[in-house]
Amino acid sequence: MLMLLTYGIGLWFLQIQQHVAFTDLRNTTAVRALDWCPFQRNLLASGGGNGARLNSVETGSQVCALLWNKNEYELFSSHGFSENPLILWKYPSMAKMEELNGHPSRVLHMTQSPNGGTRATATVTP
């Protein structure tokens, strides 16, 4: 099992080596986002609120949604609070590639077209 490390708000990764009915990630806050990696079938990205974790990425705000890019080794995350950003991360380095701002409230859901070329987001109307 592999998990990334952070203190505070972050993204967590779980690499499953076999079928597991239950895995305790010892989250101290609610998990708000999950998405399976399309190119590595045993990799699950999860995101939430505050709490220390192994092998995670500090995001600076609550993770509300996650979406793997179908065509590149990239992960999109949406966040809440002050800026409500969408962030594009390069996998596996988890280097921040781009941050998009402008949503009036936190993005709760993300999806992409079948060919992966277009993404759509849904927010709560303020």
N, C-alpha and C positions, 0 to 999 in steps of 0.2 A: 504494500500500500504506500502511495506517495501523497503527501499533502504539503502545500507551500506555506511559509511562515510570515505572520504579521502581528502587530499589536494595534488595536483600534479597529477601524472599519476596513474591510478588505474583501478580496475574492479568495475562495478556497478551491483546491483541486483534489480530486480523489481518483486514484488509478486503481481499478478493481482487477485483480489477477484471476479471480474465479467468481462463480455465482455466489452472491452474498444476499441473504434475506434481510439482514439488518446491519447497518454499520453506524457506530456511535462516533460522530465527529466532535463530540463534546462542545457543541455550539452553546454559547452563553446568550445568544440573541436569536431571533427568528431568522430562518433561512427564507429569503424572499425570491430567489431566482435560481433555477437549475437549467442546464442545457448539456446534452450529450455531444461530444466532439464527433463530427461527421467523418473524420479521417483516422481516428484512433478510437476504436469501439469501446475500449475500457477506460476512457477518460471522461469524467463528469465535472463540469465547472459549476460551482455554487457561489452565491453571494448573499450578503445580508447586512446586518448592522455591526455594532461594536463587539469586540472580543478578540483575544489572542488566539492565533491558529498557527499550525505548522505549515510551512511552504505556501505562503499567501502573498498577495500584492496589496500594498496600502493604496487605497483609492481616494481617501479624503472625504468621502461622503457615503451615505447608505446606498448599497446596490439594490436596484429595483427590478432589473431585468437583464438577461444575458442572451446572446445570440452568436453562435459560431458562424463565420463566413464559410459558405459551401465551396468556394473556389480558391481560397488562400488560407494559410495558417494564421488566422486572425480571429480575435474575439471582440465583439461589441458589448459594452456594458452601459446601462442607463442608471442615472443616479438622482437622488432627491435633494431637497433643501435648496440652498441659495441659488445655484446656477442651473440646476436640472440638466447637467451635461450628458451627452453621449460620448463615450470614449472608445477609441479603437486601439486594441493591444495587439502586438506581434507575439505569436506563440512560436517557440517555447520560452523566449527571453522575457516575455511580458513587459517589453518596453512600450511606453505610451507613444503611439504613432500620431494620433490626432485627437483633439477634443472639440466637440461641436456644442455650441450653446445656442439658446434662443427659444427653447420650449418654455411656455408660461407656467407649467407645473411639472412635477416629476413624471417621467415616462414609465408607465406601468407594464406595457407590453411592446414587444418588437417581433417582427416576422420578416421573411424575405421571400421573393418570388421563387418559383421552382428552379430557375436557372441561376439564382443567387445574384443577379444583377441589380435588383431593386430591393430596398428595405422600406418597411412602413413602421411607424410608431404610433402608439395610442397613449394619450395623457388624460388626466382628470381636468375638466374645465373649471377654472378658478371662479 
